[in-house]
Amino acid sequence: MGVAKKEVIGFIGTGVMGKSMARHLLNSGYPLRVFTRTKEKAAELIDEGAIWENSVQDVARSSDVIITMIGTPADVEEVYFGENGIIENAKPGTYAIDMTTSKPSLAKKIFKQAKEKGIHTLDAPVSGGDIGARDAKLAIMVGGEQSAYDTVLPILEKIGNNIILQGEAGAGQHTKMVNQISIAPAMIGLCEALIYAKKAGLDPESVLDSISTGAAGSWSLSNYAPRIIKGDFAPGFAIKHYIKDMRVALESAKEMNLSTPGLAMALVMYEDLVKRGEGESGIHALIKYFD
C-alpha cells in the first residue's frame, strides 16, 4: 500500500506568527504554497521549500486547504471576497481556515457564501503569541461544521495543542473575543499591583513568589510580570494588534447589547500608549501608562 498523498496547503500571511505556523506544516511534509503582501517576509519559507504564488487567486487555485493569518477584518474581506478572492477561485471541496482574529459576523458571512460554492470554511483564531506559534502550542478556537473540523484537525494539530470546536460558524471568533476581553482588565490589575508593590518599597520578585500560587495566580502574572520587572517590553503580542482586537470585541458586544466597561477602559489606556509611540511594544507595556 502506498503512502497517502498529503494535501497541498496554501498559506496566506507569513508574519511573525504565520511564518512559524507555516514552517510547522512544511516540516510535517505538506506541500506548501505561500503568498503575503511583502514577499520578503516569506523568504525563509521559500528557502526551506515552500512555493511562492503571486496572488491570493493563485494560492486558491493551487491548494486543497487554504489557511489565512492576516491583519484586520478589512484584510480578511479583501482576501475572501471579490473576483480575485478565495471564494471565487478555490475549487469546490477546498477547505479554507481563517486564523486571523476577526469579526464573528464576518466569519458567518464567509461560511455562507463559501458553502454556496461548495467550499468548506472554519474560523479558527489562535492564542499563545509568538512563543506559542514557534513551539506549536497555540490554543485554536474553532467555529464551523463538525465534518470540516474533523477533516482538517490533523493539520491544526501540527500548529496547536489545545484545539476545540466551539460551535457553528463565528463561534471561534466569539471565543477569541472572550479571551481578549478577559485579558484587558487582568492586565490593568497586574500593572496596578506591581505599581503598588513598588510604591510600598517591596521587592517585586519576592512579591511574585508569594502571590503566584494563590488566588492572584494567572498566566499573565507568571509570564508578563517578570518581563515588566526586567523592563523587557518586546512584543509577544503588540499593542497595535491588541487594539484592533479590542475594537472588534467592543463592536461585537454592542451588537449583543452588552456593556464591557473593563474592556472600554483598557482600550482608552492602550490608545494613549500608542500616542506615546508604544504601538510596537508588547501589551504588558501597559505599565508605562502609570509612569
Buried (B, 14 or more C-beta within 10 A) or exposed (E): EEEEEBBBBBBBBBBBBBBBBBBBBBEBEBBBBBBBBEEEBBBEBBEEEBBBBEEBBBBBBBBBBBBBBBBBBEBBBBBBBBEBBBBBBBEEEBBBBBBBBBBBBBBBBBBEBBBEBEBBBBBBBBBBBBBBBBEBEBBBBBBBBEEBBEBBEEBBBBBBBEBBBBEBBBBBBBBBBEBBBBBBBBBBBBBEBBBEBBEEEEEBEEBBEEBBEEEBEBEBBEEBBBBBBEEEBEBBBBBBBBBBBBBBBBBBBEEEEEEBEBBBEBBEBBBEBBEEEBBBBBBBBBBBBEE
